Structures are given as C-alpha cells and as structure tokens.
Amino acid sequence: MLHPLNTDLIARTADFVREKFLHEGSGHDWEHIRRVWQVARALAEETPEANPLITELGALLHDVADWKFHDGDEEAGPRAARAWLEGLQADEHVIRAVETIIREVSFKGVGVPTPMSTVEGALVQDADRLDAIGAIGVARAFAYGGHKGRPLHDPDIPPVQHESFASYKQNVAPTINHFYEKLLHLQERLHTPAAQRVAAQRHAFMETFLTQFLREWEGQDLHPASGG
C-alpha cells in the first residue's frame, strides 16, 4: 500500500524539534531525536505496511514533552504533539496516530509489558530503544544521571525490577542500576529483525562495559591474576 508523504510537514517538524532540543543536556537532545528519526525511517523503508509520514512524525515528536521532565505527566507529550500538528493543519488521523505512539513508546518497568498497537509505533520504539543501548546508550545513561544529580554507583543500593509504571517513575537509583533495571532488557523487547541484529552487538558492548566498570570500581584491575 502506498502512503502519501508530506515532506513539508516533516521538514517543519524537524526544524521545530531541532530548535527546541538543540542544547538539551540530559541525553534527550536533538541528536538523539535525529538518530531515532533516521533509524525509524530506515526501518519503515523495509516495512511496506508502515505509513512513513506517521513513522517519521512519531519519531520526531516522541520526546517533545517527555514525562520524565514534566512531573510524570504522561499526557504532556501527546498534548504538545497535537498542538504542533494542529497548527500545521495535519490530518486528524495522523495526529491521533502520533499521539498513540508517544503514549506507548516508553519503557515502563521490567514487569510492565509495552506492546505497540501500530506498526509505525513498533518501528519508533525499536529505533528509540536502539539509541538507549551500546556505546551511545552508555553515554546517554550517564548524561541523564548527571543531569538528575544521581551517583554513578552504590553497591548498597540493589537494582529493582519494577512491577508497575508508578514504581518505575519514582526511581532515583544510581546510574549503574539503570542498566539492570532497563537497558539490559531492551534487546529482548525489540520488534523487527533489523533492530534485533543491531541490538545484539550493542548489548554485548554494554555487558563488557559493566564488567570493566565493576572491576575498576573494586580496584580489581590493579591486581592481575598470577600466572601458573
């Protein structure tokens, strides 16, 4: 099925988001959004049933008003996206589809399923989750932790496998816990084969990083194992 692609609407939305997030410092900046947009667009090109306009707009606006920066308000993002798209006279069905993507895209805790109700949403979620793992994912995790004033690590604070979104939203644990509470669980929750292939290498990198981080934290790398 062929879907019309309003390139002007996409371009104006990209300019809007770029200006809004260009100097954001928590790892949810324009470059994060740009990467998610580009990956989602590539995934859509391999998914004939996906509407590329909805996919691209969903990717561009998925963090437009993230609940993490709006006192936990889960409707801040859908409201902001609607206001922007209505101002550009986008079709109502497109606006509703983008709102749905924004509502569904976020990780909400290990014990909370986050299925996407549309194929476009699945592509955006895969793209967003790929950007949360690997080398960039490591960098973004510590950028966010620093932004929130969280310690790097505290061995006395164990990771929590959150069973509700309310519990997950209240989490203020050290940054290393975030790997065990979210990032290491993303590979198994991807939808598309292409994303799964990329995730395998990125997941392995995170495991290597954590092993080295914890060795250095305990000073184990200062004492090489003696040879036989």
N, C-alpha and C positions, 0 to 999 in steps of 0.2 A: 504493500500500500504506500502510495506517495503522499507525503505530508508537506504542506506549504511552509517555507522557511522565511520568516520576516527578518531579514538581515539588519534592517534599520532598528527594529525593536531590540535585537540582541546587542548591536553596537552601542546604542544609547544606554542600555542597561549595564554593559561592561564599563562604559565611561563613568556612570553613576557610582558603581561599586568601587572602581579603581580610586576615584576621588575620596570616597568615604573611608576606605581602609588602607590607603597607601602607606601611612606611617604607623599603623597599628603594631603594638609590640608584644602581643601575647602568643604569637604563632597563628593567629586567625586573621592574618593580614591579606592584602591584595594578592601577594604571590601565592599564598595557599589557595585562595579562591581561583586564581588563574590556572593553577595546576589541576585543581578539581574540574574546572570547566573544560580544559583541554583533554583530560583523560575521559571524562564523561562523553565528550563529543566523539572521541575515537571509538569508545565502546558502542555508541549509537550507530556509528557507521557500519559496525559489524552486526547490528541488530535491526533487521528490516522493519520489524513491527513497532519499533520505537519512534515516537514523534520527536524529531530533532529540535524543534522550537521549544517544546516543553522541557526536554532534557537540558538544553543549554541555559534556559532561563532558570530552571530549578537549581542547576549547578552554580550559576552566578549569584543567585539570591539565597542560597541555603544558609548562609551565616549573616544575613542582612541585619538581624536583631536577635542574636543567639541568646537563649535563656540564661546562659552562664554569665552574661554581662547585663542582664535585665531582671535581677532579683528573682530568678527562677520562673519568670513569666513565659510559659510555653507558647502563648499566642502572640508574643511581641513580633516574632519573625513573620508569621502569616499576615499580621496586620500591616507591617511595613511593606511587604511584598505587594499586597493588594493595593495599598495607597499608591505605590510607584507605578504599577502596571495599569491601574485605572487612569492615572494621569496621562498615560500614553495611549489610552483607549484600546487596550488589549482586549481580545475576546474573553467573555466571561468563563468559558470552558477552559481556556488557557490559565486564567488567574486561579481558578479552583484547583486545577491540576498542580500548579506550582505551590499553592498553599498546602496541599496534601503532602507533597514531597518534603517541605520544610517541617511539617508536623511529625513526619515519620522517620526522618533521616538519622536522627541522633541515636547514639548508643545510650542505653538507659540502665545498665547494670548487667552483670553476668547472668543473673537469674531472670532477666526480663527479655522475652523474645521481641525482636524488632523487625517483623516482616514488612516488606513494602507492598502496597496494594496495586502499584502500577509498574510496568516495565521501565518507564522513564525514572521512577523513583529508585528502582533497583540499580540502575546504572549510576545515578548520582551517589547513592550510598556506597557502592563499590569504589567509586573514584575518591570520595571523601575518606573512606577507610584506608585506602592505599596510601593516602598522604599522611596518615597517622602512624604508619609503621616504617621500618627501615631507617636509614640514616637521617632523613628529614624528620621522620616521626620522633626519633630520639631528640633531635634539636628542638622540635616544637614542644615536646613534653617538658623540657627544662625551661624553655621560654615562658610557657604558661605557668609553671611552678614558680618561677622567679617573679612573674607579673602578680601572682597571688601571694607572694611572700612565704612560700612553703619551703621547708628544709629539703635538702637533696634526699636524705635517707635517715631513718631512725629505726634501728633493729628492734627496738622495744615496741614499735607500732606495727603489728602484722597487717598484711593486706586483708580486705574484707570482700567477700563475694556477694555483692549487693543483690538482694532479692526483690527490691522494689525501686522504682524511679525516685520516689521520695527519699529513700536512704541514699541513693547514688548522688542526688543533687546536694545533699548535706555534707558530702565527703570533703574533708580538708586534710587528708593524709599527705605524707611526704611524696615527692615526685616519683621515687622508685616504686612505690606501691601502685602507681598508676599503670605500670607495665603489667603487673599481676592482676589488677582489677579490671583492665580493659584491653590494653594494646596486644597482649599475647593471645587474646581470644578473638581477634578480628579475622585472622586468616580463615578460620573455620566457618565464618559467617558471611562469606562473600557469595555472590550470585552467579557471576559469569566466569567461564573457563579462562578468559584472558586475564581477568583480575586475579584469579587463583594462581595462575602461573607466575605473575609478577610477585604476588604476596609470599610465595614460598621462599624466595631469596631474601626478601626484606625481613621476614620473620626470623630466618636463620641469623641474619645480621644482629637483630635485637638480642637473641639468645647469647650470641658471642659477646656482645657489649655488656650484658648483665653479668655474665661470668667474670669478665675482666674487671668491671666496676666493683663487684663484691670482693674480688681478690685484692684489689688495691685498697679498698675501704679497711680491710683487716690487715693490710700490710703483708699479705702472703706472697706477693711478687718480690719482696725483699729477701726471701729465703728460698732460693731454688732447691728443688729436691736433690738430695745427694745421689750420685751415681752408684751403680752396683760394682 
